């Protein structure tokens, strides 16, 4: 059933998080489902190689709920920001009626700073899916970029299937 697939996938993600927690900062902020795809929004390290002083970024990740193979085979993550200055997701909400993800972002990781500003951004599920499609296309078709997931296994260059 769809519910058990989501529970199993969520459990798998928690196992990855527990295994990596000593070396890689990863915080799950919000999650939702659309057309058998699970989406999670995280704040995580932008670079796995600098664990003492690292920069954080917000990413949206997704994986297919219905594949009979490991979720890692369909796992993709891309950065998400709100304009040029708001990089850190505070919370979010997906509207199933409108197919829009709403996110509240702030401009600093310090919640109680006097310079903290907030912004709300809306992303249609169409634009989210298109961003993932373009990322996959750049990697598989064009051979540009990196496979990603360097915190799970060694990162490698994308290889074109042309």
C-alpha positions as CSV (number, residue, x, y, z in Angstrom):
1,X,0.0,0.0,0.0
2,X,1.0,3.6,-0.4
3,X,1.1,4.2,3.3
4,X,3.4,1.3,4.0
5,X,5.8,2.3,1.2
6,X,6.1,5.8,2.7
7,X,6.7,4.5,6.2
8,X,9.4,2.1,4.9
9,X,11.0,4.9,2.9
10,X,10.9,7.3,5.9
11,X,12.5,4.6,8.1
12,X,15.3,4.1,5.6
13,X,16.0,7.9,5.5
14,X,16.1,7.9,9.3
15,X,18.7,5.1,9.3
16,X,20.9,7.1,6.9
17,X,20.6,10.1,9.1
18,X,21.5,8.2,12.3
19,X,24.5,6.7,10.5
20,X,25.8,10.0,9.3
21,X,24.9,12.2,12.2
22,X,28.5,12.3,13.6
23,X,30.0,13.6,10.4
24,X,27.2,15.2,8.3
25,X,24.7,17.8,9.5
26,X,21.2,17.0,8.1
27,X,17.9,18.2,9.4
28,X,14.5,17.2,7.9
29,X,12.2,20.2,8.0
30,X,9.1,19.1,6.0
31,X,7.9,16.3,3.8
32,X,5.0,15.7,1.4
33,X,3.8,13.3,-1.3
34,X,2.6,13.9,-4.8
35,X,1.9,11.2,-7.4
36,X,3.8,8.5,-5.7
37,X,6.9,10.7,-5.2
38,X,8.0,11.5,-1.7
39,X,9.5,15.0,-1.2
40,X,11.5,16.1,1.8
41,X,13.0,19.5,2.5
42,X,16.2,19.6,4.5
43,X,18.8,21.9,5.8
44,X,22.2,20.2,5.4
45,X,25.8,20.8,4.9
46,X,26.7,22.1,1.4
47,X,30.1,20.4,1.4
48,X,30.7,17.0,3.0
49,X,34.5,17.5,3.2
50,X,34.5,20.4,5.6
51,X,32.9,19.0,8.8
52,X,34.4,21.4,11.3
53,X,33.4,24.7,9.6
54,X,30.6,24.1,7.2
55,X,28.0,26.2,5.3
56,X,24.4,25.1,5.5
57,X,21.9,25.1,2.6
58,X,18.3,24.1,2.1
59,X,17.6,21.3,-0.3
60,X,14.6,19.5,-1.6
61,X,15.0,15.8,-2.2
62,X,12.7,13.3,-3.8
63,X,12.4,9.6,-4.4
64,X,9.9,7.3,-6.0
65,X,7.6,5.3,-3.6
66,X,6.7,2.6,-6.0
67,X,10.0,1.3,-7.3
68,X,10.9,-2.3,-6.3
69,X,14.6,-1.3,-6.0
70,X,16.4,0.7,-3.4
71,X,15.2,4.3,-2.8
72,X,18.7,5.4,-3.4
73,X,18.3,4.5,-7.1
74,X,15.6,7.2,-7.5
75,X,16.9,9.7,-4.9
76,X,17.7,13.1,-6.2
77,X,18.4,16.4,-4.3
78,X,18.6,20.0,-5.5
79,X,19.1,23.3,-3.7
80,X,16.1,25.5,-3.1
81,X,16.1,29.2,-2.0
82,X,13.6,32.0,-1.7
83,X,15.0,34.9,-3.8
84,X,18.7,35.9,-3.5
85,X,18.8,36.4,0.3
86,X,16.6,33.8,2.0
87,X,18.4,30.4,2.0
88,X,17.2,28.7,5.2
89,X,13.8,27.0,5.3
90,X,12.0,27.4,8.6
91,X,8.8,25.5,7.8
92,X,6.7,24.6,4.8
93,X,3.2,23.4,3.7
94,X,2.1,21.6,0.6
95,X,-1.4,22.5,-0.7
96,X,-2.9,19.4,-2.4
97,X,-5.8,21.5,-3.7
98,X,-3.5,24.0,-5.4
99,X,-0.4,21.7,-6.0
100,X,1.8,24.4,-4.5
101,X,4.5,24.2,-1.9
102,X,4.8,27.2,0.4
103,X,8.0,27.8,2.3
104,X,8.9,30.3,5.0
105,X,12.6,31.1,4.7
106,X,15.0,33.3,6.7
107,X,18.2,35.0,5.7
108,X,20.4,33.6,8.5
109,X,20.8,30.5,10.5
110,X,20.6,32.5,13.7
111,X,16.9,32.6,14.7
112,X,17.3,35.3,17.3
113,X,19.6,37.7,15.5
114,X,18.5,41.3,15.2
115,X,19.3,41.0,11.4
116,X,17.0,38.1,10.8
117,X,14.5,38.6,8.0
118,X,11.8,36.2,6.7
119,X,10.2,35.7,3.3
120,X,7.5,33.4,2.0
121,X,7.9,31.7,-1.4
122,X,5.5,29.5,-3.4
123,X,6.6,26.8,-5.8
124,X,4.2,25.0,-8.1
125,X,4.6,21.2,-8.2
126,X,5.1,21.6,-11.9
127,X,8.1,23.9,-11.4
128,X,9.6,21.5,-8.8
129,X,9.2,18.5,-11.0
130,X,10.7,20.5,-13.9
131,X,13.7,21.4,-11.8
132,X,14.3,17.8,-11.0
133,X,13.8,16.8,-14.7
134,X,16.4,19.4,-15.8
135,X,18.9,18.1,-13.1
136,X,18.5,14.5,-14.3
137,X,18.8,15.6,-18.0
138,X,22.0,17.6,-17.3
139,X,23.5,14.5,-15.6
140,X,22.3,11.6,-17.8
141,X,22.0,13.2,-21.2
142,X,24.6,16.0,-21.1
143,X,27.0,14.4,-18.6
144,X,27.4,17.6,-16.7
145,X,27.8,17.8,-12.9
146,X,28.2,15.2,-10.2
147,X,26.1,12.3,-9.3
148,X,25.8,13.6,-5.7
149,X,25.1,11.8,-2.5
150,X,28.8,11.9,-1.6
151,X,27.8,11.4,2.0
152,X,26.6,7.9,1.2
153,X,29.3,6.7,-1.3
154,X,32.1,8.4,-3.2
155,X,30.9,11.1,-5.5
156,X,31.4,10.7,-9.3
157,X,31.0,12.8,-12.4
158,X,27.8,12.4,-14.4
159,X,28.3,10.3,-17.5
160,X,26.4,11.0,-20.7
161,X,24.3,8.2,-22.2
162,X,24.6,9.7,-25.7
